[in-house]
Amino acid sequence: MSGAGNALARPWTGAKLGAVNPHSSPTAPGTSAPAPARPDTPPVWAERVRAVAAELAARGPAPARLAWLLARARQRPPLPPEGRTDAHLVPGCLSRLWLVAAYRDGVCHFACDSDSQVVRAVAGLLCELASGRPPGEILAAPPDLPSRLGLDRLLTAHRRAAQSRVWDLIQDFARTHATAP
């Protein structure tokens, strides 16, 4: 998997990607300056993951869980055209999956899009969980987080591979910025 992370590390340069990210930083009240980052404490990060796991479990059988993920995905804005480029394609996926990352104000931001709604739903959930988190918190998450959420049980083998690639790339991006000021 490290090969895929290295292939995508090239286009992931903060300034370029920050402009593509559809989720801009809020501004401080009364100014145009970005508001200071207020990352949650690790227990809040863990609670965030537990809440998603509980919500998935509450949906019952796999088709209902997948329907919930698809409904969430439809609520997310699509990537702008600048994000849907070959430079942001996740290699090795059967469907086209674009993953964009940015590092601003001490936290990582992720957004994705895909021509497959299922891939968009699962990758989007991982982006949603990791976005707004400091690199150290992302790296403290278990490497098998998608499996712990039960996402792998909803997917075919090829889609499980795409899900793993996305999580690996999110962690690779966080690792790259873990020592950033």
C-alpha positions in Angstrom: 0.0 0.0 0.0 2.9 2.4 0.5 3.3 2.6 -3.2 -0.1 4.1 -3.6 0.5 6.6 -0.9 3.8 7.7 -2.5 2.1 8.1 -5.9 -0.5 10.4 -4.4 1.9 12.3 -2.2 3.1 14.3 -5.2 -0.1 16.3 -5.9 -0.9 16.7 -2.2 0.7 20.1 -1.6 -1.2 22.3 0.8 -1.7 25.5 -1.2 -2.9 23.7 -4.3 -5.2 21.4 -2.4 -6.5 24.0 0.0 -8.1 25.9 -2.9 -9.8 22.7 -4.1 -11.2 21.7 -0.7 -15.0 22.5 -0.7 -14.9 22.8 3.1 -13.1 26.1 3.8 -11.9 27.2 7.2 -14.2 29.4 9.2 -13.1 33.0 9.7 -12.6 34.6 13.1 -15.5 36.8 14.1 -15.1 40.4 12.7 -12.0 39.5 10.6 -11.2 37.8 7.3 -8.4 35.9 9.1 -9.0 32.1 9.6 -10.3 31.2 13.0 -7.7 29.4 15.2 -8.0 25.6 15.0 -9.8 24.1 17.9 -9.2 20.4 17.6 -11.3 18.2 19.8 -9.5 16.2 22.4 -8.8 12.5 21.6 -11.8 11.3 23.7 -14.0 13.4 21.5 -12.4 11.8 18.4 -13.0 8.4 19.9 -16.6 9.4 20.7 -17.1 10.6 17.1 -16.0 7.2 15.8 -18.2 5.4 18.4 -21.2 7.5 17.4 -20.8 6.5 13.7 -20.3 2.9 14.7 -23.4 3.0 16.9 -25.4 4.7 14.1 -24.4 2.0 11.6 -25.2 -0.8 14.0 -28.6 0.7 14.8 -29.5 0.5 11.1 -29.8 -3.3 11.4 -29.0 -5.5 8.4 -26.3 -4.6 5.8 -28.7 -3.2 3.2 -30.1 -0.7 5.7 -26.6 0.3 6.8 -25.6 0.8 3.2 -28.7 2.8 2.5 -27.8 5.1 5.4 -24.3 5.6 4.1 -25.7 6.4 0.6 -28.1 8.9 2.0 -25.2 10.6 3.9 -23.1 10.7 0.7 -25.9 12.5 -1.2 -25.8 15.3 1.4 -22.1 15.9 0.8 -21.2 18.5 -1.8 -19.4 17.1 -4.9 -15.7 18.0 -5.5 -15.3 21.0 -7.7 -13.8 20.3 -11.2 -10.3 21.2 -9.9 -10.5 18.2 -7.5 -11.7 15.8 -10.1 -8.4 15.5 -12.0 -6.1 12.6 -12.7 -3.7 14.1 -10.1 -6.2 13.2 -7.4 -7.4 9.8 -8.6 -6.8 7.0 -6.2 -4.9 4.3 -8.1 -6.1 0.8 -8.3 -9.8 1.4 -8.0 -12.2 0.0 -10.5 -14.4 3.1 -10.3 -12.9 6.6 -10.4 -12.3 7.9 -6.9 -10.8 11.3 -6.3 -9.3 12.1 -2.9 -8.2 15.7 -2.0 -6.4 16.6 1.1 -5.2 19.9 2.7 -3.5 20.9 5.9 -4.5 24.2 7.4 -4.3 25.6 10.9 -2.9 22.5 12.4 -5.6 20.1 11.1 -6.1 17.9 8.1 -9.0 18.3 5.7 -10.2 15.6 3.3 -12.8 15.5 0.6 -13.6 12.9 -2.0 -15.9 12.0 -4.9 -16.4 9.0 -7.1 -18.5 7.9 -10.0 -19.7 5.0 -7.8 -22.1 6.0 -5.1 -21.1 3.2 -2.8 -17.4 4.1 -3.1 -18.3 7.8 -2.6 -20.3 6.9 0.5 -17.7 4.8 2.2 -14.7 7.0 1.3 -16.7 10.1 2.2 -17.4 8.7 5.7 -13.7 8.1 6.2 -13.0 11.7 5.0 -15.7 13.0 7.3 -14.3 11.3 10.3 -10.7 12.4 9.6 -11.4 16.0 8.5 -10.8 18.7 11.0 -8.5 16.4 13.0 -4.9 17.0 13.9 -2.5 14.6 12.3 -1.6 13.0 15.6 -5.2 12.0 16.3 -5.6 10.5 12.8 -2.4 8.5 13.4 -3.7 7.4 16.8 -6.7 5.8 15.2 -6.5 2.1 14.6 -5.2 1.2 11.1 -8.1 -1.2 10.7 -10.7 1.5 11.6 -12.9 0.8 8.5 -13.1 -2.9 9.6 -13.9 -1.9 13.1 -16.8 0.2 11.8 -18.0 -2.8 9.9 -17.7 -1.1 6.6 -15.8 -4.1 5.1 -18.9 -6.3 5.6 -20.9 -4.0 3.3 -18.5 -4.1 0.4 -17.3 -6.4 -2.4 -13.6 -7.3 -2.4 -12.7 -4.5 -4.9 -14.6 -1.9 -2.9 -12.9 -3.1 0.4 -9.6 -2.6 -1.4 -10.6 1.0 -2.3 -11.7 1.7 1.3 -8.4 0.4 2.6 -6.5 2.6 0.1 -8.4 5.7 1.2 -7.7 5.1 4.9 -4.1 4.4 4.1 -3.8 7.6 2.1 -5.5 9.6 4.9 -3.0 8.2 7.4 -0.1 8.8 5.0 -1.2 12.4 4.6 -1.4 12.8 8.4 2.0 11.2 8.8 3.5 13.7 6.4 2.1 16.6 8.5 2.5 15.1 11.9 5.6 17.2 12.6 4.4 20.4 10.8 4.3 23.5 12.9 
